């Protein structure tokens, strides 16, 4: 009975496990962009944020 229940497909597509990497990459890209803009406009802390 358990084997038969495992073989039944619940979704017509593949569901992947959630990953933290898209969020980490998005925050890194935002930090890089925002830090670059601040650095190029000579704001304080722009260089530190750019290198973060």
Secondary structure, 3 states (H helix, E strand, C coil): CHHHHHHCCCCCCCCCCCCCHHHHHHHHHHHHHHHHHHHHCCCCCHHHHHHC
